[in-house]
Amino acid sequence: MYSCVLQASVSDIAKHASKHALDTYQHEMVESLRQLVKYNTVAVDGVLSTDNPVHQAFKRELAAQAKQLGLDYTDHGYVVIVGYGTGEERVGMIAHGDVQPVDPKKWAKSPFELDLTTEPGKLLGRGTEDDKAPISNALYAMKTIKDLNIQLKKRIELYVYMAEESDWQPLRDYIKDHSLPQINITLDSEYPVVTAEKGYGTISMTFPDKVIQSKALYLREFSGGFFGSQIPEDAQAVLANASATVVKELQQRAKTQQGMKYSFQRKNDDLVITALGKAAHSSKPEYGVNAITHLASLLDIKRWPNNAGGSLVNFINDNLGIALYGENFGQIAYQDDFMGPMSVQPTVLKKTNTGMELNINIRRPRGKTELQLQSEIEQVFTQWQQQNKVNLHNKKIELTDPFVQTGAPQIPTLLGVFSHYTGIENAQPISIGGGTNSRLFPNAVSFGPAMPGKEYTGHSEHEFITMEQFLLNLQMYTAVLVDLAK
Ligand SMILES: [Zn+2]
């Protein structure tokens, strides 16, 4: 459908502004990011962003930076707007100030201290790529336009939303009673231009506890995962009554898996297996190694007796395996030519009062209705429960629709700027697996901050943006704002 989207050429004034930004603001922009990263703006369960002291402190920092740069700042609670210029016609940039949870043990320095030294050339820290670096970029792009006193026909507004990772309802509420810019770019995804996003979904169910008292081999426990939108890198299993032969067999099997590290430890009569894979954003499972599915697959040496852990592992091996796209999950797998395949990945296990809850994250392209998918998933539940004599509790299927942008007049400008600054010719719109809040804004498409085909590190335990990319983004955002607002 986007077989040939034309590119607009970059104006001289945009090129000039972009160079000025690069020559002038490299150092200050790093300092801006350093301050923004300090705040652990993760959502706290049960606490509104507007009552969260860390969120308030982050916003005070943002307000101070805006003021110092001569930009205007309006606090609407969950939504903060930093703006420059006047006019009914507006160009919007959309970013978010909240971050995902983090495990500090996995970082060389504190994830809330911008780390420029551990890996030279990289700015490491929670929220660097997702989504605080783009906020600093946007501030200095606006500052540059102000410095050069470039005459604009449109006002520029940066929207910083404080709950993108946890709750979109406050943003929907805001949008109901406020007018938004007529065209928007979301700075929370990748280049060249994202015009389609998969729909987000969660399939969850609880495997009931059952006490097993036996001298034979069984699975005492199975646990793993961290949060819903992260491909998990940790998982653990505890086996009761594992013989030396079984241990040897498992160790042999472990060697055949790529990208996984295992440790085997005897604890009294139990065998504890600890699995380490690689975390990634759950919309990009190709970049991770899922510790839960790999450990389950390692344990696929027998049919496990049906306590919570045993039936859970049986279920994963029957319906998921280590496949990424739901190929083994009944009939659910499908794909779209432009948007790619649906991904189907277990991400987090939670202990509940009655058993073990499995959460499977899915990202779906257009091509199937919610109803069809729902009924295909239910079929798997029904069949598997019958065959295994397990009664799954709390079965839930939550699906959102994919988003496809068909308008957006700014696309030729964005593609032109991208090609000019990266040297990548004939760039064309793409589709991604992640979901941004683009869909809530008129004529919105995503533009950066990550390069296509490069590993996306947001949501991982190794989040960074390279200095090169940070500066390239400054140049591209500056040029785009000039050409869209002038
Ligand atoms: Zn984000």
Residues whose N, C-alpha, C, O or C-beta is under 5 A from the ligand:
A	BS01	ZN	D130 D131 D188
